[in-house]
Amino acid sequence: MKLIRFGLPEQEKPGLILPDGRRIDASAFGSDYDERFFGGDGLSRLAAWAAANAAKAPTVDSATRLGPCVARPSKIVCVGLNYADHARESGAEIPKEPILFFKSTSSLTGPNDPLVIPKHSQKTDWEVELAIVIGRKASYVSEVDALKHVAGYALHNDYSERAWQLERGGQWVKGKSCDTFAPLGPFLATQDEIANPHALAMWLTVNGVKRQNSTTAQMIFKVPQLVSYISQFMSLLPGDVISTGTPPGVGLGLKPPVFLKAGDVVELGIEGLGQSRQVAQDWAS
């Protein structure tokens, strides 16, 4: 299944994209895509509801805004430098264990909502990433069992303010958590939709210029490793998001570096997970 959430910010309703491409309103199912939904066998119940009701469900117009494809989760856990060539362009050593940091859940936004460049920002950057959405609580799980705890996957742009991330001391979270810095979607694809999460083409353009062009095959630490590893340090709750890292081509790695300004158009996509588009605007706009 492909799960969407649509409507005005903070008023999103649950929906689905059907195999024929039609978008339907799944409000009658009775649950948003949140921790209770994923933790309460929501995917199988939603599939049963869709089999019985999709044909007669209201259609969602293609012009309707899409929100983030999951309701605000308990946490967004990000993995740094998970592509060796991105580590090299950043001047960093290739990690021996996953590098973890958090992104504030208040940074979540719709896949095509504007990117708001933060007040006083000079180095706002882009990062196309594969996101994992947790479907069952994961605590001390093995790599063998890790995929049993995954609901599905989504496209994520892990926006970063590099000066705040790297030049202001402390942890990376300061440069990762600004409002609109986590456009997620357009949809959540359940595991059956993605035959191999480690063989997906991924790309990102800025103003039509290809900046990132890679594949998830280049990840150092794969999906089962990441779910298992993170679960050794914290419980991953249903609906939580893990963002798995970005390939080379970020603005920081260009020579000279290039950062976003108002009016820039960022477009990105991952095979099987759709595309998104954000137009940058100044904080005061």
C-alpha positions as CSV (number, residue, x, y, z in Angstrom):
1,M,0.0,0.0,0.0
2,K,0.9,3.6,-0.4
3,L,-0.2,5.8,2.5
4,I,-0.8,9.5,2.2
5,R,-2.0,12.3,4.5
6,F,-3.7,15.3,2.9
7,G,-5.2,18.6,3.8
8,L,-4.2,21.8,5.6
9,P,-1.2,21.7,8.0
10,E,-2.1,20.1,11.4
11,Q,-5.5,19.1,9.9
12,E,-4.3,16.3,7.7
13,K,-6.6,13.3,7.0
14,P,-5.4,9.7,6.1
15,G,-5.6,8.5,2.6
16,L,-4.3,6.0,0.1
17,I,-2.9,5.9,-3.4
18,L,-4.5,2.9,-5.2
19,P,-2.6,0.8,-7.7
20,D,-4.3,2.7,-10.6
21,G,-3.0,6.0,-9.2
22,R,-6.2,7.2,-7.8
23,R,-5.9,9.0,-4.4
24,I,-8.7,8.3,-2.0
25,D,-9.8,9.6,1.4
26,A,-9.4,6.9,4.1
27,S,-10.9,9.0,6.9
28,A,-13.7,6.4,7.2
29,F,-11.1,3.9,8.4
30,G,-11.1,5.9,11.6
31,S,-7.4,6.4,12.4
32,D,-4.5,8.7,11.5
33,Y,-1.2,7.2,10.7
34,D,0.3,7.6,14.1
35,E,1.9,5.5,16.9
36,R,-1.4,3.9,17.9
37,F,-2.1,3.0,14.2
38,F,1.2,1.3,13.5
39,G,1.4,-0.3,16.9
40,G,-2.1,-1.7,16.7
41,D,-1.9,-3.8,13.6
42,G,-3.1,-0.8,11.6
43,L,-1.5,-1.8,8.3
44,S,-3.4,-5.1,8.1
45,R,-6.6,-3.5,9.2
46,L,-6.2,-0.7,6.7
47,A,-5.6,-3.3,3.9
48,A,-8.8,-5.1,4.9
49,W,-10.7,-1.8,4.9
50,A,-9.3,-0.8,1.5
51,A,-10.3,-4.1,0.0
52,A,-13.9,-3.6,1.0
53,N,-14.2,0.2,0.6
54,A,-11.6,1.7,-1.8
55,A,-13.9,1.5,-4.8
56,K,-16.5,3.7,-3.2
57,A,-14.2,6.0,-1.1
58,P,-14.1,9.7,-2.0
59,T,-11.3,10.8,-4.4
60,V,-8.7,13.2,-3.2
61,D,-8.1,15.9,-5.9
62,S,-4.6,16.0,-7.3
63,A,-4.3,19.6,-6.4
64,T,-4.9,18.9,-2.7
65,R,-1.9,19.5,-0.4
66,L,-0.1,16.4,0.9
67,G,1.2,16.5,4.4
68,P,4.0,14.4,5.9
69,C,3.1,10.8,5.3
70,V,3.1,9.9,9.0
71,A,1.7,11.9,11.9
72,R,4.3,13.4,14.1
73,P,6.3,10.5,15.5
74,S,8.0,10.2,18.9
75,K,11.4,10.8,17.2
76,I,13.3,11.2,14.0
77,V,16.6,9.4,14.3
78,C,19.2,10.2,11.6
79,V,22.3,8.4,10.4
80,G,25.3,10.6,9.5
81,L,27.9,9.8,6.9
82,N,26.3,6.5,5.8
83,Y,27.6,6.8,2.3
84,A,31.4,6.4,2.0
85,D,31.7,8.9,-0.9
86,H,29.7,11.5,1.1
87,A,32.0,11.0,4.0
88,R,35.0,11.6,1.8
89,E,33.5,14.8,0.3
90,S,32.9,16.0,3.8
91,G,36.5,15.4,4.8
92,A,35.4,12.9,7.4
93,E,36.6,9.4,8.2
94,I,34.3,6.5,7.0
95,P,32.5,5.5,10.2
96,K,33.1,2.1,11.9
97,E,29.7,2.3,13.6
98,P,26.6,4.3,12.6
99,I,26.7,7.9,13.6
100,L,23.4,8.9,15.2
101,F,21.7,12.2,15.8
102,F,18.2,13.5,16.3
103,K,16.1,15.8,14.2
104,S,13.3,17.6,16.0
105,T,9.8,16.3,15.1
106,S,8.6,19.9,14.7
107,S,10.7,20.1,11.6
108,L,8.3,17.7,9.8
109,T,6.5,19.2,6.8
110,G,4.7,18.2,3.7
111,P,6.7,16.9,0.7
112,N,5.9,20.0,-1.5
113,D,5.6,22.6,1.2
114,P,8.1,25.6,1.0
115,L,11.5,25.3,2.6
116,V,11.8,28.2,5.0
117,I,15.4,29.4,5.3
118,P,15.9,30.1,9.0
119,K,16.5,33.5,10.4
120,H,20.2,34.4,10.1
121,S,21.0,31.3,8.1
122,Q,23.8,31.5,5.6
123,K,24.4,27.8,4.9
124,T,21.2,25.9,4.3
125,D,21.9,22.7,2.5
126,W,20.0,19.7,1.0
127,E,20.2,15.9,1.5
128,V,18.1,13.3,-0.3
129,E,17.6,10.3,2.0
130,L,15.7,7.0,2.3
131,A,13.6,7.0,5.4
132,I,12.5,4.0,7.3
133,V,9.2,4.0,9.2
134,I,8.9,1.7,12.2
135,G,5.9,-0.6,12.4
136,R,6.4,-2.5,15.7
137,K,8.2,-1.5,18.8
138,A,11.9,-2.4,18.4
139,S,14.1,-2.9,21.5
140,Y,17.3,-5.0,21.4
141,V,16.2,-6.6,18.1
142,S,18.6,-8.7,16.0
143,E,19.5,-8.0,12.4
144,V,17.7,-11.2,11.4
145,D,14.4,-9.9,13.0
146,A,14.8,-6.2,12.2
147,L,12.6,-6.1,9.1
148,K,9.7,-7.5,11.1
149,H,9.7,-4.1,12.8
150,V,9.6,-2.0,9.6
151,A,6.3,-0.6,8.3
152,G,7.7,0.8,5.1
153,Y,9.8,3.5,3.5
154,A,9.5,7.1,2.4
155,L,11.4,9.9,0.7
156,H,13.0,12.4,3.0
157,N,15.0,15.6,2.4
158,D,17.2,16.1,5.5
159,Y,17.8,19.8,5.2
160,S,20.8,21.1,7.2
161,E,22.1,24.5,8.3
162,R,25.8,23.7,8.1
163,A,27.2,26.6,10.2
164,W,24.9,25.7,13.0
165,Q,25.6,22.0,12.6
166,L,29.4,22.2,12.4
167,E,30.6,25.6,13.6
168,R,28.5,26.3,16.7
169,G,29.7,23.5,19.0
170,G,27.7,20.7,20.6
171,Q,25.7,18.2,18.6
172,W,24.4,18.3,15.0
173,V,20.8,18.6,16.1
174,K,21.0,22.5,16.1
175,G,21.6,22.5,12.3
176,K,19.0,19.8,11.6
177,S,15.8,20.8,13.4
178,C,14.6,24.0,12.0
179,D,10.9,24.3,10.9
180,T,10.3,22.8,7.4
181,F,13.7,20.9,7.5
182,A,12.1,17.5,7.2
183,P,9.7,17.2,4.2
184,L,8.6,13.5,4.3
185,G,6.7,11.8,1.5
186,P,4.8,12.1,-0.8
187,F,3.7,8.7,0.5
188,L,4.8,5.8,2.8
189,A,5.3,2.6,0.8
190,T,4.8,-0.5,2.7
191,Q,7.4,-3.2,2.5
192,D,5.6,-5.2,-0.1
193,E,5.9,-2.2,-2.5
194,I,9.7,-2.2,-2.3
195,A,11.4,-5.4,-3.3
196,N,14.8,-4.3,-2.2
197,P,15.4,-1.1,-0.2
198,H,19.1,-1.4,-1.0
199,A,18.8,-1.1,-4.8
200,L,16.9,2.2,-5.3
201,A,18.0,5.0,-7.5
202,M,18.0,8.4,-5.8
203,W,18.5,11.9,-7.1
204,L,18.2,15.6,-6.3
205,T,18.3,18.7,-8.4
206,V,18.6,22.4,-7.5
207,N,17.2,24.8,-10.0
208,G,17.2,22.0,-12.6
209,V,20.9,21.1,-12.0
210,K,21.5,17.5,-10.9
211,R,23.4,17.7,-7.6
212,Q,22.9,14.1,-6.2
213,N,22.6,11.0,-8.3
214,S,23.2,7.7,-6.6
215,T,21.6,4.6,-5.2
216,T,20.8,3.1,-1.8
217,A,23.2,0.3,-2.7
218,Q,25.9,2.6,-1.6
219,M,24.8,2.7,2.0
220,I,27.5,1.5,4.4
221,F,25.0,0.3,7.0
222,K,21.9,-1.3,5.6
223,V,18.3,-1.2,6.8
224,P,18.5,-4.3,9.1
225,Q,21.8,-3.2,10.6
226,L,20.4,0.3,11.4
227,V,17.2,-0.9,13.0
228,S,19.0,-3.4,15.1
229,Y,21.8,-1.1,16.0
230,I,19.6,1.8,17.1
231,S,17.4,-0.5,19.1
232,Q,20.3,-1.4,21.3
233,F,20.4,2.2,22.6
234,M,16.7,3.2,22.6
235,S,13.3,1.7,22.0
236,L,12.0,2.5,18.5
237,L,8.3,3.1,18.7
238,P,5.7,2.5,16.0
239,G,5.7,5.4,13.6
240,D,9.2,6.5,14.4
241,V,11.4,7.6,11.5
242,I,15.0,6.6,10.7
243,S,16.6,8.7,8.0
244,T,19.4,6.6,6.6
245,G,22.0,9.1,5.3
246,T,22.7,10.9,2.0
247,P,25.0,10.3,-1.0
248,P,27.5,12.8,-2.3
249,G,26.5,16.0,-4.0
250,V,25.5,18.2,-1.0
251,G,26.1,21.9,-1.2
252,L,28.8,21.7,1.5
253,G,30.8,19.3,-0.7
254,L,30.9,21.4,-3.8
255,K,33.9,23.5,-4.7
256,P,33.2,26.3,-3.8
257,P,30.3,25.3,-1.5
258,V,26.8,26.3,-2.7
259,F,23.9,26.9,-0.3
260,L,20.3,27.7,-0.8
261,K,18.7,31.1,-1.2
262,A,15.2,32.3,-1.6
263,G,13.6,31.3,-4.9
264,D,15.7,28.2,-5.3
265,V,13.8,25.1,-6.3
266,V,14.8,21.7,-4.9
267,E,13.4,18.6,-6.5
268,L,14.2,15.0,-5.4
269,G,13.1,11.4,-5.7
270,I,13.8,7.8,-4.9
271,E,12.8,4.9,-7.1
272,G,9.5,3.5,-5.9
273,L,9.0,6.3,-3.4
274,G,7.9,9.2,-5.6
275,Q,9.2,12.7,-5.9
276,S,8.9,16.0,-3.9
277,R,9.6,19.6,-4.6
278,Q,10.4,22.5,-2.2
279,V,10.7,26.2,-3.1
280,A,13.0,28.1,-0.7
281,Q,11.7,31.2,0.9
282,D,13.2,33.6,3.4
283,W,12.1,33.3,7.1
284,A,10.3,36.6,7.0
285,S,8.4,35.9,3.8
